[in-house]
Amino acid sequence: MSSWAALAGAQKWLITLSVMLVTIMQILDTSVTNVVLPHMQGSLSAGLEEVTWVLTSYLAANAIIIPATGWLAGFIGRRRFFLFCTALFTVSSFVSGLAPNLTVLIIARIFQGIGGGPLIPLSQAILWEIFPRGQRGLAMAVWGIGIMMGPIFGPTLGGWIADNWSWRWIFYINLPIGLLGFFMISTFLFDPEYLKKPGRIDALGLVLMVVGFGCLQLVLDRGEHEDWFDSGLIVGLSVIAFAALVGFVIRELTAREPILDLGVFSDRNFATGSVFVMMVGLGLYSSMLLVALYTQKLLAYDAWNSGAVLGPGGVGNLISLIIAGRLVTRMDQRLLVVLGCALNATSLYMMSHLTLGVDYWALIWPRFLQGFGLGFIFVPLVTLTLATIDRQKLGNATAAFNVLRNLGGSVGVALATTFLSRRSQGHQSVLAAHVNVWDPETAARLKAWTAHFASRGADSFTAEKQAVAMLYQDVVAQAQVRAYADDFWMLAVLFTVLPLVIPLMRRVRAQPVAAAEPSGRVEPLPSAVE
């Protein structure tokens, strides 16, 4: 068997292409599903509440399996586990496309989530290991391109497929990609020589993990639909999640061979970076959701055009990932993270000034700036977070890192939708209190609307009623605009204060490629310095 340290350049990139092909497939499939729910609803004769379980089931399965990724890779073997996940995701994707009813689709999505969840932490650990320290910034940039492109371009692709073909094709297209990825992984990927197989199964930790993370994901995903803690279901799930997760933490800290080794959080850089990426995930996924909702609900964009607004963010992200991948070994990574946070704060502040009359270009410039800033956060943050982790613990560390990233995204979406609803109601009450028939501007607008409907053949009584209805719609729309502005402003504040924790992380000094690998061998992991 080959050694990670003796890999030729061509083999490293073939492994990179293999793992990234499957990972990008998984991320794209996750994001495109969001925009085709209405198509599924009509095709399967399901209600809106029922069809949202297509998303919930996948996310819950992801939340359950990702924490165990490092342990499963050691127990089964990393190559075999990656092949298993690829095969399971591909087969369940095909079954999802064939699903004759909603029940079959939800079951297939559960298996798809189980197969897809480990692919991201596994690919991250593999790329970090096979590249020498001087090339790890470039490796993480390549990995970041795959991770970030899916959520940005996925909605556009999903909207086009659903509008021109069928929602089933978002699952069918995974079949050739999955088969190619399976063949390439089986050909090029191998297990590192230091990978140790756990001696025993931590059954109690496994049960607590499944129950805790599964219930937590259900609370975050269904909370807004069920009116949060006014619902007995959400209260019950929250209590179970809290008890199970507390028990899980205690168990993992005391078990001899834990499912998720929490000892990695004793590393200062890793602990700080993991919390930081959770906050970044909160800001990223909630802002993307808000942009999609704003364009579709207030500006009446279709799925294709709404996705096109998100697209420029991907272009900006692609550019910055390439630049950051080259700079991360040449300067203090913490300064790059601060720059990325500043760019994101600026873009979100710009979006807090959106209006109902905003045009396409006024939307895409903040998105481009946000995507450009994310690249300067992502690459140096991963470098700072993982650089001082022992390679034996790297699979476990990437699993924990991605658990918090996903958790941040789920919390962000839940908070954004809840806060949007609450603030919209508050603004509507304030605006409605200031609208009365004695106000000259209000009277003029009512008169204009009444004349408009009267000119279209309505009698005077009907025209007045329709004019009042239009005025009410204006109040509701303006209240929603102000609620979106509040959400964007709060996210801008988040990215403004995030750099305050950067001094807790120590800079990592990495030599350039030429100096780092004169003999073609991977140098030891770099040391963090103050």
C-alpha positions as CSV (number, residue, x, y, z in Angstrom):
1,M,0.0,0.0,0.0
2,S,1.2,3.5,-0.8
3,S,2.0,6.1,1.8
4,W,0.3,9.6,2.1
5,A,3.8,11.1,2.3
6,A,5.1,9.6,-1.0
7,L,2.2,10.6,-3.3
8,A,3.2,12.0,-6.7
9,G,1.6,15.3,-7.8
10,A,-0.6,13.6,-10.4
11,Q,-2.0,11.1,-7.8
12,K,-2.8,13.9,-5.3
13,W,-4.9,15.7,-7.9
14,L,-6.6,12.5,-9.1
15,I,-7.6,11.8,-5.5
16,T,-8.7,15.4,-5.1
17,L,-10.9,15.2,-8.3
18,S,-12.4,11.9,-7.1
19,V,-13.5,13.0,-3.6
20,M,-14.6,16.5,-4.8
21,L,-16.7,15.1,-7.6
22,V,-18.8,13.1,-5.1
23,T,-18.8,15.9,-2.5
24,I,-20.0,18.5,-5.0
25,M,-22.8,16.1,-6.1
26,Q,-24.0,15.9,-2.6
27,I,-23.9,19.6,-1.9
28,L,-25.7,20.5,-5.1
29,D,-28.4,17.9,-4.5
30,T,-28.9,19.4,-1.0
31,S,-29.4,22.9,-2.2
32,V,-31.4,22.3,-5.4
33,T,-34.1,20.4,-3.4
34,N,-35.2,23.6,-1.7
35,V,-36.5,25.3,-4.9
36,V,-38.4,22.3,-6.3
37,L,-40.7,21.6,-3.3
38,P,-43.8,23.3,-5.0
39,H,-43.2,20.9,-8.0
40,M,-43.1,17.9,-5.7
41,Q,-46.2,19.1,-3.8
42,G,-48.2,19.1,-7.0
43,S,-46.8,15.9,-8.4
44,L,-47.3,13.9,-5.2
45,S,-50.6,15.5,-4.1
46,A,-49.1,16.5,-0.8
47,G,-49.7,19.5,1.5
48,L,-47.0,22.1,2.2
49,E,-46.4,20.8,5.7
50,E,-46.0,17.2,4.4
51,V,-43.7,18.0,1.6
52,T,-41.3,20.0,3.8
53,W,-40.4,16.6,5.4
54,V,-38.4,15.9,2.2
55,L,-35.9,18.5,3.6
56,T,-36.4,17.8,7.3
57,S,-35.7,14.0,6.9
58,Y,-32.5,14.7,5.0
59,L,-31.2,17.3,7.4
60,A,-32.0,15.1,10.4
61,A,-30.1,12.1,8.9
62,N,-27.2,14.4,8.2
63,A,-27.2,15.7,11.8
64,I,-27.2,12.1,13.1
65,I,-24.4,10.6,11.0
66,I,-21.8,13.4,10.7
67,P,-20.6,13.3,14.4
68,A,-19.8,9.6,13.9
69,T,-17.8,10.1,10.7
70,G,-14.4,9.9,12.2
71,W,-15.2,6.8,14.3
72,L,-16.9,5.0,11.4
73,A,-14.0,5.8,9.1
74,G,-11.7,4.1,11.6
75,F,-14.0,1.2,12.2
76,I,-14.9,0.4,8.6
77,G,-11.8,1.8,6.9
78,R,-11.8,5.3,5.3
79,R,-11.7,4.1,1.6
80,R,-14.4,1.5,2.2
81,F,-16.6,3.9,4.2
82,F,-16.2,6.6,1.4
83,L,-17.2,4.0,-1.2
84,F,-20.2,2.9,1.0
85,C,-21.4,6.5,1.4
86,T,-21.0,7.2,-2.3
87,A,-23.0,4.1,-3.3
88,L,-25.7,4.7,-0.7
89,F,-26.1,8.3,-1.7
90,T,-26.3,7.4,-5.4
91,V,-28.7,4.5,-5.0
92,S,-31.0,6.5,-2.7
93,S,-30.9,9.4,-5.1
94,F,-32.2,7.1,-7.9
95,V,-34.9,5.7,-5.6
96,S,-35.9,9.3,-4.7
97,G,-36.4,10.1,-8.4
98,L,-38.6,6.9,-8.9
99,A,-40.6,7.5,-5.7
100,P,-44.3,6.9,-6.4
101,N,-45.5,8.7,-3.3
102,L,-44.3,11.0,-0.5
103,T,-43.6,8.2,2.0
104,V,-41.1,6.4,-0.3
105,L,-39.5,9.7,-1.1
106,I,-39.0,10.6,2.6
107,I,-37.5,7.2,3.4
108,A,-35.2,7.5,0.4
109,R,-34.1,10.9,1.5
110,I,-33.2,9.6,5.0
111,F,-30.8,7.1,3.4
112,Q,-29.6,9.8,1.1
113,G,-28.8,12.0,4.2
114,I,-27.0,9.1,5.9
115,G,-24.9,8.5,2.8
116,G,-24.2,12.2,2.0
117,G,-23.4,13.5,5.5
118,P,-19.9,12.0,5.9
119,L,-18.7,13.0,2.5
120,I,-17.8,16.6,3.4
121,P,-15.7,15.9,6.6
122,L,-14.1,12.9,4.9
123,S,-13.1,14.9,1.8
124,Q,-11.8,17.7,4.0
125,A,-9.6,15.4,6.0
126,I,-8.3,13.6,2.9
127,L,-7.3,16.8,1.1
128,W,-5.6,18.2,4.3
129,E,-3.6,15.0,4.6
130,I,-2.4,14.4,1.1
131,F,-1.0,17.9,0.4
132,P,2.1,19.2,2.1
133,R,1.8,22.2,4.4
134,G,2.8,24.7,1.6
135,Q,-0.1,23.5,-0.6
136,R,-2.8,23.1,2.0
137,G,-4.1,26.6,1.4
138,L,-4.6,25.7,-2.2
139,A,-6.1,22.4,-1.2
140,M,-8.6,24.1,1.1
141,A,-9.4,26.6,-1.6
142,V,-10.3,23.8,-4.0
143,W,-12.4,22.2,-1.3
144,G,-14.0,25.5,-0.5
145,I,-15.0,26.0,-4.2
146,G,-16.9,22.8,-4.0
147,I,-18.5,23.5,-0.6
148,M,-19.5,27.1,-1.4
149,M,-20.6,26.7,-5.1
150,G,-23.4,24.2,-4.2
151,P,-25.5,26.5,-2.1
152,I,-24.9,29.5,-4.4
153,F,-25.5,27.9,-7.8
154,G,-27.8,25.0,-6.7
155,P,-31.0,27.0,-6.5
156,T,-30.5,28.3,-10.1
157,L,-29.8,24.8,-11.4
158,G,-32.7,23.3,-9.5
159,G,-35.1,25.9,-10.8
160,W,-34.0,25.4,-14.4
161,I,-34.3,21.6,-14.1
162,A,-37.7,21.7,-12.5
163,D,-39.0,24.3,-15.0
164,N,-37.7,22.5,-18.1
165,W,-37.7,18.8,-17.2
166,S,-39.1,17.4,-14.0
167,W,-38.2,17.6,-10.3
168,R,-37.2,13.9,-10.5
169,W,-34.2,14.8,-12.7
170,I,-32.5,16.6,-9.8
171,F,-32.1,13.0,-8.4
172,Y,-31.5,11.1,-11.7
173,I,-28.5,13.3,-12.6
174,N,-26.7,11.9,-9.6
175,L,-26.6,8.4,-11.1
176,P,-23.8,8.9,-13.7
177,I,-21.9,11.3,-11.4
178,G,-22.1,8.8,-8.5
179,L,-21.0,5.9,-10.7
180,L,-18.0,7.9,-12.0
181,G,-17.1,9.0,-8.5
182,F,-17.3,5.5,-7.2
183,F,-15.0,4.1,-9.9
184,M,-12.5,6.9,-9.4
185,I,-12.5,6.6,-5.6
186,S,-12.0,2.8,-5.8
187,T,-9.1,3.3,-8.2
188,F,-7.2,6.1,-6.6
189,L,-8.1,6.4,-2.9
190,F,-6.4,4.3,-0.2
191,D,-6.3,4.2,3.6
192,P,-3.4,5.9,5.4
193,E,-1.1,3.6,7.3
194,Y,-1.8,5.3,10.7
195,L,-5.6,4.8,10.6
196,K,-6.5,2.8,13.7
197,K,-9.6,0.6,14.0
198,P,-11.5,1.2,17.3
199,G,-11.5,-1.8,19.5
200,R,-15.1,-1.6,20.7
201,I,-18.4,0.1,19.9
202,D,-19.6,2.8,22.2
203,A,-23.2,1.7,22.1
204,L,-24.5,4.2,24.7
205,G,-22.7,7.1,23.0
206,L,-24.1,6.1,19.7
207,V,-27.7,6.0,21.0
208,L,-27.3,9.3,22.8
209,M,-25.8,10.9,19.6
210,V,-28.6,9.7,17.3
211,V,-31.4,10.8,19.7
212,G,-29.7,14.1,20.7
213,F,-28.7,15.4,17.3
214,G,-31.8,14.1,15.5
215,C,-34.2,15.8,18.0
216,L,-32.2,19.0,17.9
217,Q,-32.3,19.1,14.1
218,L,-36.1,18.5,14.2
219,V,-36.5,21.4,16.7
220,L,-34.6,23.8,14.5
221,D,-36.2,22.7,11.3
222,R,-39.8,22.5,12.5
223,G,-39.8,25.2,15.2
224,E,-41.2,28.0,13.1
225,H,-43.8,25.8,11.6
226,E,-45.0,24.7,15.0
227,D,-44.8,28.1,16.6
228,W,-41.8,27.1,18.7
229,F,-42.5,26.6,22.4
230,D,-46.2,27.1,22.1
231,S,-46.1,23.6,20.6
232,G,-46.0,20.5,22.9
233,L,-44.1,18.7,20.2
234,I,-41.3,21.2,20.1
235,V,-41.1,21.4,23.9
236,G,-40.9,17.6,24.1
237,L,-38.2,17.3,21.4
238,S,-36.2,20.1,23.0
239,V,-36.2,18.4,26.4
240,I,-35.1,15.1,24.8
241,A,-32.4,16.8,22.7
242,F,-31.0,18.7,25.7
243,A,-31.0,15.6,28.0
244,A,-29.5,13.4,25.3
245,L,-26.8,15.9,24.2
246,V,-25.7,16.5,27.8
247,G,-25.5,12.8,28.4
248,F,-23.6,12.4,25.1
249,V,-21.0,15.0,26.1
250,I,-20.5,13.3,29.5
251,R,-20.2,9.9,27.9
252,E,-17.7,11.0,25.2
253,L,-15.5,12.7,27.8
254,T,-15.4,9.5,29.9
255,A,-15.5,6.7,27.4
256,R,-12.2,4.9,26.5
257,E,-13.0,4.9,22.8
258,P,-15.7,7.6,22.2
259,I,-17.8,8.0,19.0
260,L,-16.8,11.6,18.8
261,D,-13.5,12.5,20.6
262,L,-14.2,15.8,22.3
263,G,-10.5,16.0,23.3
264,V,-9.8,17.9,20.1
265,F,-11.5,21.0,21.6
266,S,-8.6,21.2,24.1
267,D,-6.6,22.7,21.2
268,R,-7.2,26.5,21.4
269,N,-7.1,27.1,17.7
270,F,-9.5,24.3,17.0
271,A,-12.0,25.2,19.7
272,T,-12.0,28.9,18.6
273,G,-12.1,28.1,14.9
274,S,-15.0,25.7,15.3
275,V,-17.1,28.2,17.2
276,F,-16.1,30.8,14.6
277,V,-17.2,28.7,11.7
278,M,-20.5,28.0,13.4
279,M,-21.2,31.8,13.5
280,V,-20.1,32.1,9.9
281,G,-22.4,29.3,8.9
282,L,-25.2,31.1,10.8
283,G,-24.6,34.3,8.9
284,L,-24.1,32.7,5.5
285,Y,-27.1,30.4,5.3
286,S,-29.5,32.8,6.9
287,S,-28.5,35.7,4.5
288,M,-28.8,33.4,1.5
289,L,-32.3,32.4,2.6
290,L,-33.3,36.0,3.2
291,V,-32.1,37.0,-0.3
292,A,-34.1,34.1,-1.9
293,L,-37.2,34.9,0.1
294,Y,-36.9,38.7,-0.6
295,T,-36.6,38.2,-4.4
296,Q,-39.4,35.6,-4.7
297,K,-41.9,36.9,-2.2
298,L,-41.5,40.7,-2.5
299,L,-40.0,41.1,-5.9
300,A,-42.0,38.2,-7.5
301,Y,-38.9,36.7,-9.1
302,D,-39.2,33.1,-10.3
303,A,-36.8,30.4,-9.1
304,W,-34.4,30.9,-12.0
305,N,-34.1,34.6,-11.6
306,S,-33.9,34.3,-7.8
307,G,-31.0,31.9,-8.2
308,A,-29.4,34.3,-10.7
309,V,-29.2,36.9,-7.9
310,L,-27.2,34.4,-5.8
311,G,-24.9,33.5,-8.7
312,P,-22.6,36.5,-8.6
313,G,-21.8,35.6,-5.0
314,G,-20.3,32.4,-6.4
315,V,-18.2,34.3,-8.9
316,G,-16.8,36.5,-6.1
317,N,-16.2,33.5,-3.9
318,L,-14.3,31.7,-6.7
319,I,-12.0,34.7,-7.2
320,S,-11.3,35.2,-3.5
321,L,-10.7,31.5,-2.8
322,I,-8.0,31.4,-5.4
323,I,-6.4,34.6,-4.0
324,A,-6.7,33.4,-0.4
325,G,-5.2,30.0,-1.3
326,R,-2.0,31.7,-2.4
327,L,-1.9,34.3,0.4
328,V,-2.6,31.9,3.3
329,T,1.1,30.7,3.5
330,R,2.5,34.2,2.9
331,M,0.9,36.3,5.6
332,D,-0.9,36.2,8.9
333,Q,-4.0,34.2,8.4
334,R,-5.9,36.1,11.1
335,L,-5.6,39.3,9.0
336,L,-7.3,37.6,6.1
337,V,-10.1,36.4,8.3
338,V,-10.6,40.0,9.6
339,L,-10.7,41.2,6.0
340,G,-13.3,38.6,5.0
341,C,-15.5,39.6,8.0
342,A,-15.3,43.3,7.1
343,L,-16.3,42.6,3.5
344,N,-19.3,40.5,4.7
345,A,-20.4,43.2,7.2
346,T,-20.3,45.8,4.4
347,S,-22.3,43.7,2.0
348,L,-24.9,42.9,4.6
349,Y,-25.2,46.5,5.6
350,M,-25.8,47.4,1.9
351,M,-28.6,44.8,1.8
352,S,-30.2,46.4,4.8
353,H,-31.1,49.3,2.6
354,L,-33.0,47.3,0.0
355,T,-36.4,48.7,-1.2
356,L,-39.3,47.3,-3.3
357,G,-38.0,49.3,-6.3
358,V,-34.5,47.8,-6.2
359,D,-33.2,46.6,-9.5
360,Y,-31.1,43.5,-10.3
361,W,-27.8,45.3,-10.2
362,A,-28.4,46.7,-6.8
363,L,-29.0,43.2,-5.6
364,I,-26.0,41.4,-7.2
365,W,-23.3,43.9,-6.0
366,P,-23.8,43.1,-2.3
367,R,-24.0,39.4,-3.2
368,F,-20.7,39.6,-5.1
369,L,-19.0,41.4,-2.3
370,Q,-20.3,38.9,0.3
371,G,-19.0,35.9,-1.8
372,F,-15.7,37.7,-2.3
373,G,-15.4,38.1,1.5
374,L,-16.2,34.5,2.3
375,G,-13.2,33.2,0.5
376,F,-10.9,35.3,2.8
377,I,-12.7,33.8,5.8
378,F,-12.9,30.2,4.8
379,V,-9.4,29.2,3.6
380,P,-7.4,30.9,6.4
381,L,-9.9,29.8,9.1
382,V,-9.6,26.1,8.1
383,T,-5.8,26.5,8.1
384,L,-5.8,28.0,11.6
385,T,-8.3,25.5,12.9
386,L,-6.8,22.2,11.7
387,A,-3.0,23.0,11.4
388,T,-2.1,21.8,14.9
389,I,-4.4,18.7,15.1
390,D,-2.6,15.4,15.1
391,R,-3.2,13.5,11.9
392,Q,-4.6,10.5,13.8
393,K,-7.4,12.8,15.1
394,L,-7.9,14.7,11.8
395,G,-11.0,12.7,10.7
396,N,-12.6,13.2,14.1
397,A,-11.7,16.9,14.1
398,T,-13.2,17.5,10.6
399,A,-16.4,15.7,11.7
400,A,-16.7,18.0,14.8
401,F,-15.8,21.0,12.7
402,N,-18.6,20.2,10.2
403,V,-21.1,19.4,13.0
404,L,-20.8,22.9,14.2
405,R,-20.8,24.4,10.7
406,N,-24.1,22.6,10.0
407,L,-25.5,23.5,13.4
408,G,-24.7,27.2,12.8
409,G,-26.5,27.0,9.4
410,S,-29.6,25.4,10.9
411,V,-29.7,27.8,13.8
412,G,-29.3,30.7,11.4
413,V,-32.2,29.7,9.2
414,A,-34.4,29.1,12.2
415,L,-33.5,32.5,13.7
416,A,-33.8,34.4,10.4
417,T,-37.3,33.1,9.6
418,T,-38.5,33.5,13.2
419,F,-37.1,37.0,13.6
420,L,-38.5,38.0,10.1
421,S,-42.0,36.9,11.1
422,R,-41.9,38.7,14.4
423,R,-40.4,41.9,13.1
424,S,-42.8,42.0,10.2
425,Q,-45.8,41.8,12.6
426,G,-44.3,44.5,14.8
427,H,-43.6,46.9,11.9
428,Q,-47.1,46.2,10.4
429,S,-48.7,47.3,13.7
430,V,-46.6,50.5,13.8
431,L,-47.3,51.4,10.2
432,A,-51.0,50.6,10.4
433,A,-51.3,52.9,13.4
434,H,-50.0,55.8,11.4
435,V,-52.4,55.2,8.4
436,N,-55.7,57.0,8.7
437,V,-58.2,58.6,6.4
438,W,-57.5,62.1,7.8
439,D,-53.9,62.0,6.6
440,P,-53.7,63.9,3.3
441,E,-51.2,61.4,1.7
442,T,-53.4,58.4,2.7
443,A,-56.5,60.1,1.4
444,A,-54.8,61.0,-1.9
445,R,-53.7,57.4,-2.4
446,L,-57.1,56.0,-1.6
447,K,-58.6,58.4,-4.0
448,A,-56.2,57.4,-6.7
449,W,-56.8,53.7,-6.2
450,T,-60.6,54.2,-6.1
451,A,-60.4,56.1,-9.4
452,H,-58.3,53.3,-10.9
453,F,-60.7,50.5,-10.1
454,A,-63.7,52.7,-11.1
455,S,-62.1,53.2,-14.5
456,R,-62.0,49.4,-14.9
457,G,-65.8,49.1,-14.4
458,A,-66.2,48.6,-10.6
459,D,-69.0,50.4,-8.9
460,S,-68.2,53.1,-6.3
461,F,-68.6,50.8,-3.2
462,T,-66.5,48.0,-4.7
463,A,-63.9,50.4,-5.9
464,E,-63.5,51.9,-2.4
465,K,-63.2,48.4,-0.9
466,Q,-60.5,47.4,-3.4
467,A,-58.7,50.7,-2.8
468,V,-58.5,49.9,1.0
469,A,-57.3,46.4,0.2
470,M,-54.5,47.7,-2.0
471,L,-53.5,50.2,0.7
472,Y,-53.4,47.3,3.2
473,Q,-51.1,45.4,0.9
474,D,-48.8,48.3,0.7
475,V,-48.6,48.5,4.4
476,V,-47.9,44.7,4.7
477,A,-45.2,45.0,1.9
478,Q,-43.4,47.9,3.6
479,A,-43.6,46.1,7.0
480,Q,-41.9,43.1,5.4
481,V,-39.2,45.2,3.7
482,R,-38.3,46.8,7.1
483,A,-38.3,43.3,8.7
484,Y,-35.8,42.1,6.1
485,A,-33.7,45.3,6.7
486,D,-33.6,44.4,10.4
487,D,-32.4,40.9,9.7
488,F,-29.7,42.0,7.3
489,W,-28.6,44.7,9.8
490,M,-28.3,42.2,12.6
491,L,-26.2,39.9,10.4
492,A,-24.0,42.9,9.6
493,V,-23.5,43.4,13.3
494,L,-22.6,39.7,13.7
495,F,-19.8,39.9,11.1
496,T,-18.6,43.2,12.7
497,V,-18.1,41.7,16.1
498,L,-16.8,38.3,15.0
499,P,-13.2,39.6,14.5
500,L,-13.0,40.3,18.2
501,V,-12.4,36.6,18.9
502,I,-9.5,36.4,16.3
503,P,-6.8,37.2,18.9
504,L,-7.7,34.0,20.7
505,M,-6.2,32.0,17.7
506,R,-2.5,31.7,17.2
507,R,-0.9,32.3,13.8
508,V,0.3,29.3,11.9
509,R,3.5,29.7,10.0
510,A,3.7,27.5,6.9
511,Q,6.7,27.5,4.5
512,P,6.1,27.9,0.8
513,V,5.9,24.8,-1.3
514,A,9.4,24.9,-2.7
515,A,10.9,25.0,0.8
516,A,8.4,22.7,2.4
517,E,8.9,19.6,0.3
518,P,12.4,19.3,-1.2
519,S,12.2,15.6,-1.0
520,G,8.6,15.1,-2.1
521,R,7.6,14.2,1.5
522,V,4.9,15.7,3.6
523,E,6.5,17.8,6.4
524,P,5.2,17.5,10.0
525,L,2.2,19.7,10.9
526,P,3.3,23.3,11.5
527,S,3.4,24.8,15.0
528,A,1.2,27.6,16.0
529,V,3.0,30.7,17.2
530,E,1.8,33.7,19.2
